[in-house]
Amino acid sequence: MNQKNNIQIASENGKSILLDYTFTPTENKLPVVVFCHGLKGYKDWGAWNLMGDAFAKAGFLFIKFNFSHNGGTQEQPIDFPNLEAFGNNNYSLEVRDLVRVLDWLELSDLPIFKDQINIIGHSRAGGITTIAAASDHRIKKIVTMAGVADYEERFPSGADLEKWKKDGVYYVKNGRTHQDMPLYYQMYEDFEINKEKLNILNAASNLKIPHLIVHGTGDETVPVNDAYRLKKASNYGQLSLLRNAGHTFGASHPWESKLMPADLRQAVQCTINFLK
């Protein structure tokens, strides 16, 4: 395998996107898969490295990256040493980060087919990738894995929203690291300003490219109904439901096995079939 890890791409507020790529050396140019992680996620989480190896063996140049404000740092890209950055993240910033990655890819000397750039978004990034794909003509196919259908409905409402506005912050518990992770009210303000641009179902309806929607029927974080809503909105959508699969398709962190869990293996194989 030809691979390189933790390449830095400048983003906003002095933060960097950290990016990895891997591919099987060949004299031919390769189609690209760009993978985007979800909330409380990062590029080195769980079995994502094994997933990347599977795409590389299948003939793709695989890229995964950390969003610039995901809470990681260059020195510690795993877990969340920079909670201040995490709290100042928002959906608009993540869309811009994805565009930065595509800009970097376009200018790189990697052996790629520039007309075969595909993106995958897991969970919250399912929305980010859908929004980007609806307007960025470099993206030729999109896969959403356990993707959300609506950001607005996932915000606090009523008294909880008022408390968030008054306090300026609310906290989400990370069950694995036991951190109280801040979300600053700027995230909601940015969403309100950019509500039309950040409407996932509208973006799905504007897609002019093939769209695979992979979802587990046992997803405990994003209900499978989100997948049905995306399919209904997306004119070029194909739905692939994995029976009883959970939100991370059987993976957890750390992942010690040298094999992907069965559900993730199935999700990856569905995706490879779709992209080919």
C-alpha positions, -999 to +999 in steps of 0.1 A: +000+000+000+011+036-007-001+057+021+005+090+039-010+102+072-017+135+089-012+158+059-021+193+071-045+215+051-051+250+065-086+258+076-101+286+097-093+301+131-057+288+128-069+252+127-059+225+103-076+196+085-056+164+090-058+141+060-047+105+052-046+088+019-040+051+009-040+033-024-025+002-041+004+013-063-005+011-100+005+027-133-032+036-139-051+066-125-075+058-098-111+068-088-113+085-055-133+079-023-133+107+003-147+097+037-162+122+062-166+113+098-196+122+120-201+140+154-177+129+181-158+111+153-124+113+137-105+097+108-087+071+130-118+059+149-126+022+152-124+003+120-121+032+096-085+023+087-096-012+078-124+003+057-098+024+039-077-006+032-107-024+017-113+005-007-076+006-017-076-031-024-107-026-046-089-001-068-098+033-052-076+060-038-091+064-003-090+096+016-102+102+052-097+134+072-105+152+104-127+182+102-107+211+114-128+218+145-136+182+155-116+186+187-085+168+176-050+184+172-020+176+150-002+162+180-032+142+192-056+135+163-074+108+182-100+118+209-107+154+218-079+174+235-092+207+220-128+210+233-128+247+226-124+240+189-152+213+192-175+239+207-169+263+179-176+239+151-207+242+130-223+227+099-213+256+075-176+252+086-177+215+079-191+221+044-163+245+038-137+220+051-149+194+027-146+219-002-110+226+010-102+189+009-115+187-027-095+218-036-063+202-022-071+169-040-075+188-073-041+204-070-023+173-057+000+151-078-019+120-067-027+095-095-064+102-097-092+104-122-104+139-115-138+130-131-143+101-107-144+117-072-169+101-049-177+110-013-190+091+017-205+108+048-212+089+080-239+101+104-239+139+108-215+141+078-242+124+057-258+159+057-225+177+050-217+155+020-253+158+006-252+196+009-217+198-008-226+173-035-257+193-045-235+223-056-200+210-062-197+195-097-165+177-089-184+151-069-197+123-092-213+099-067-223+102-030-229+076-003-245+084+030-240+059+057-264+062+087-269+097+075-292+123+091-320+138+071-326+170+090-303+192+112-329+215+127-349+187+144-317+176+162-313+209+180-328+215+215-362+232+214-384+252+237-370+258+272-339+238+264-332+261+234-337+292+256-314+279+282-287+272+255-291+308+243-289+322+279-259+301+289-242+303+256-232+266+258-247+231+264-228+199+269-230+165+254-215+136+273-190+114+256-197+080+270-163+065+260-140+093+270-163+106+298-158+142+286-185+168+288-182+182+253-193+218+247-215+230+219-216+268+218-247+287+208-229+300+177-237+267+161-275+274+163-270+310+152-250+299+122-277+274+113-304+300+115-285+323+092-278+296+067-309+275+072-318+272+035-282+262+025-281+236+053-315+219+045-304+183+038-336+171+022-336+201-002-300+194-011-309+157-016-337+168-040-312+189-059-287+161-065-280+153-101-257+123-093-262+087-081-268+086-044-265+054-022-283+055+012-269+028+035-286+025+068-289-002+095-325-011+106-312-013+142-296+022+142-299+035+178-287+070+170-302+080+136-336+064+131-339+043+099-368+066+090-342+092+081-330+069+053-366+066+040-369+104+040-336+108+021-347+082-004-380+100-010-362+133-015-333+121-037-343+117-074-312+094-079-313+077-046-308+040-040-317+026-006-296-003+010-309-014+044-288-037+065-309-058+088-304-051+125-272-032+119-264-004+143-252+032+139-215+023+134-222-010+116-208-031+144-176-012+149-164+004+182-133+021+195-107+009+199-111-019+173-085-046+179-095-071+152-077-072+119-111-077+102-140-053+098-172-063+117-196-081+095-221-053+091-194-028+081-180-053+057-214-055+041-218-018+040-184-014+024-192-041-002-225-024-011-206+009-015-179-006-037-205-023-059-224+010-062-193+030-071-181+005-097 
